[in-house]
């Protein structure tokens, strides 16, 4: 996304200071940010703060001295790959909906052909006002986009909706829209992530060390590239991904049911979850009491979800994961054939600096013809991009 241009409109709401974090985050992504401030916004934050973070001039005056040859509102309107207003107040929504252009920001919005996003932030009563809601609906019908406000304690002391959405979420939405590849547009992609659990009694269960990071990275990459993503996720501490339908499950049986529900409609199925291979043979409905120094529990084999889905595979692409501790390549190749896969991603779980709990991994991506792509230690987000590149070429 390096070299992409975001025009950020900052209006006169108490949340204006949070827009500094948006600028900082986008700059770290290599995105150019050009800030337009309304006069009211300058009552909350000084332009110099935005100028220091963006490394660009801050624009605030419709009729000020031209610092460049281009007329400001036309220049910025053309320069924008995306225009985001954060915070977006009752006032700016009303202006744009009514076709009023009486300052630099409203005029630039009118002149741009770039996608426009309004990140709403205002008092709850103002947010619920039928005039505002009518203006929002009107703008949505015209193709404008809205980032809904969050719920919490507002600056005025009221509690309810109206807080500016988390700045990480706003930046994620921007990054998704600006992502240069959209090669999976129109594709339904089903991904599983995280561990499953096998309950022993009402207070105990067995599971594994999977954090879900790999599956979530894959879901985000697929979303950014235009895919319609369904993520079936076992228990983890990760935040939900904007724009991804996430189904939370616990057991192998839960995951099997969710995958079976969506499998026929998907074009690509990626099984990145660490599914429990065994389950407790007899679940105790009551807590098992301590009756001795040892406890014996019998286990039985649970469903191999990927294998079961592979039996009825249609004209789809199936991708599996193999977490191995020895004979990595050999074991992965066996799984490709046995589970009717197109690709498998194999990794060595004995390495201490990669794998389950890490943001990094080192893998081998093997296709059904035996071709191997080795990826040395890299971020899981980068591995996700590499995998989707390989799938795209082999599809």
Secondary structure as UniProt FT lines:
FT   TURN            2..3
FT   STRAND          5..10
FT   HELIX           14..18
FT   HELIX           19..28
FT   TURN            29..30
FT   STRAND          32..37
FT   TURN            39..40
FT   HELIX           41..43
FT   HELIX           47..54
FT   TURN            62..63
FT   HELIX           72..79
FT   STRAND          82..88
FT   HELIX           90..98
FT   HELIX           104..111
FT   STRAND          115..120
FT   HELIX           124..128
FT   HELIX           130..141
FT   TURN            142..143
FT   STRAND          145..147
FT   STRAND          150..153
FT   TURN            155..156
FT   STRAND          159..163
FT   HELIX           167..178
FT   TURN            183..186
FT   STRAND          188..193
FT   STRAND          197..201
FT   TURN            202..203
FT   STRAND          204..206
FT   HELIX           213..224
FT   TURN            225..226
FT   STRAND          228..233
FT   TURN            242..243
FT   STRAND          245..248
FT   HELIX           252..262
FT   HELIX           263..265
FT   STRAND          268..271
FT   STRAND          278..280
FT   STRAND          299..301
FT   HELIX           305..311
FT   STRAND          317..324
FT   HELIX           328..338
FT   TURN            339..340
FT   STRAND          343..348
FT   TURN            349..350
FT   TURN            356..357
FT   STRAND          360..367
FT   TURN            368..369
FT   STRAND          372..379
FT   HELIX           380..394
//
